[in-house]
Amino acid sequence: MLTLTEAAHAALEEFFATQPRNAVRIYLAPGSTGQRLALVMDEPDDEEDAVCTVQGFTFCMHKNVLAKVGGVVLDVVNDEFVPLPRIALPTVKASGCTACVGRGVGNCGSCTGQGAE
């Protein structure tokens, strides 16, 4: 489900050095060119989530999201966590509108110039 790079492991150790090691949720978030993976602290749902512990850190992801992305590589770029899907997420032409992307629809067709690539 999840692979940590050395940089991500070190950054997680630093981040959690001063706070409890809560579970980290990986979820789909809207973006200007389509959905992207993001992180947030959250407790897993035993029925809806896939949960794994990697190098002492607990991660959860909705089972449908995991099926869509095929797993995640968590890296750090420019001091920010970057969750990378193993299966690329579809992109849309940037139009500034994320109304349909945020709902997980992908393309509502109401945005000028927006469409699946």
C-alpha positions in Angstrom: 0.0 0.0 0.0 2.7 2.5 1.0 6.4 3.0 0.5 8.4 5.7 2.3 11.5 7.2 0.8 14.4 7.9 3.2 13.6 11.6 3.0 10.0 11.0 4.0 10.9 8.7 6.9 13.3 11.3 8.2 10.7 14.1 7.8 8.1 12.0 9.6 10.5 11.3 12.5 11.1 15.1 12.8 7.4 16.0 12.4 6.3 13.5 15.1 9.2 14.3 17.5 7.1 16.8 19.4 3.6 15.4 19.1 1.7 12.0 19.3 2.1 9.6 16.3 -1.4 9.9 15.1 -2.5 8.0 12.0 -2.0 9.8 8.7 -4.8 9.7 6.1 -3.9 9.7 2.4 -6.9 11.1 0.4 -7.9 12.5 -3.0 -8.0 16.3 -3.0 -9.1 18.6 -5.8 -6.4 20.4 -7.8 -6.3 22.8 -10.8 -5.5 20.0 -13.2 -7.3 17.1 -11.6 -7.3 15.1 -8.4 -4.1 14.8 -6.4 -3.2 12.9 -3.3 -2.9 14.8 0.0 -2.3 14.0 3.7 -4.1 14.8 6.9 -4.1 13.5 10.5 -7.2 11.2 10.9 -8.3 8.1 12.6 -8.9 5.1 10.4 -12.4 3.7 9.8 -12.2 -0.1 10.3 -14.7 -0.9 7.7 -13.9 1.7 5.0 -10.1 2.0 5.2 -7.1 0.1 4.3 -4.6 0.6 7.1 -0.8 -0.1 7.2 2.1 0.6 9.5 5.4 1.4 7.8 8.5 2.0 9.9 6.5 2.9 13.0 4.0 5.2 11.3 0.3 4.3 10.7 -1.3 5.3 7.4 -4.9 4.9 6.3 -6.7 5.3 2.9 -10.2 4.6 1.8 -10.3 1.3 0.0 -11.7 2.8 -3.1 -8.9 5.4 -3.3 -6.3 2.6 -2.8 -7.9 0.7 -5.7 -7.8 3.8 -7.9 -4.1 4.7 -7.2 -2.7 1.2 -6.7 -0.5 2.3 -3.7 1.5 5.3 -2.8 5.2 6.3 -2.6 5.5 9.0 0.1 8.4 11.4 -0.7 9.6 14.9 0.4 10.2 17.6 -2.2 11.2 21.2 -1.2 10.4 20.3 2.5 6.9 19.2 1.7 5.4 15.7 1.8 4.5 14.5 -1.7 2.3 11.4 -1.9 2.8 9.9 -5.4 0.2 7.4 -6.7 1.5 4.2 -8.3 -1.2 4.5 -11.0 -1.3 8.0 -12.4 -4.4 10.0 -11.8 -6.3 11.5 -14.8 -5.6 15.2 -15.5 -7.9 17.9 -16.9 -7.1 21.0 -18.8 -6.5 23.8 -16.3 -9.4 26.2 -16.4 -9.3 27.4 -12.8 -12.5 25.5 -11.9 -12.3 22.5 -9.6 -16.0 22.1 -9.0 -16.3 18.7 -10.6 -12.8 17.5 -9.8 -13.4 18.1 -6.1 -16.5 15.9 -6.1 -14.5 13.1 -7.7 -16.6 13.3 -10.9 -13.6 14.2 -13.1 -15.3 16.4 -15.7 -18.8 18.0 -15.3 -18.4 19.7 -18.7 -19.5 23.1 -17.3 -16.0 24.6 -17.3 -14.8 26.2 -20.5 -11.8 24.5 -21.8 -11.9 21.8 -19.2 -11.9 18.1 -20.3 -10.2 14.9 -19.6 -6.8 14.4 -21.3 
